[in-house]
């Protein structure tokens, strides 16, 4: 059976390389449906809140707040999907040979770094605006570099736990 685009994206973003069986496909589709319903409710409510807040506050502040809220919702959805994948042990691997382990390890690292860069780029604009508003614009770059290094250490630790046995 051909995999859907959603299953392919989940496997790519979470570094899963083994084919899914029927149970795993059902679990991922169920989690994706819950996330989609939650995002639809959030988008509907945020649209109405945006209209009300723009009439009360500066539109630039409202848009910056909305970008921050959208980033948090993205992180919550990503964390929920990660929790479901780990809970059902879909990210556990049984390798046939050393070459296969190296290929899956490279895919794992690339997918995690891509997700990290995407998350930091989503978070960079609203946090930098917030730092400028608080008068701390000179401390933006060191905090992002520290955050990125911390995330890279976490990715390497997870890589060692899963692929170096």
Order of alpha helices (4+ residues) and beta strands (2+ residues): alpha-alpha-alpha-alpha-alpha
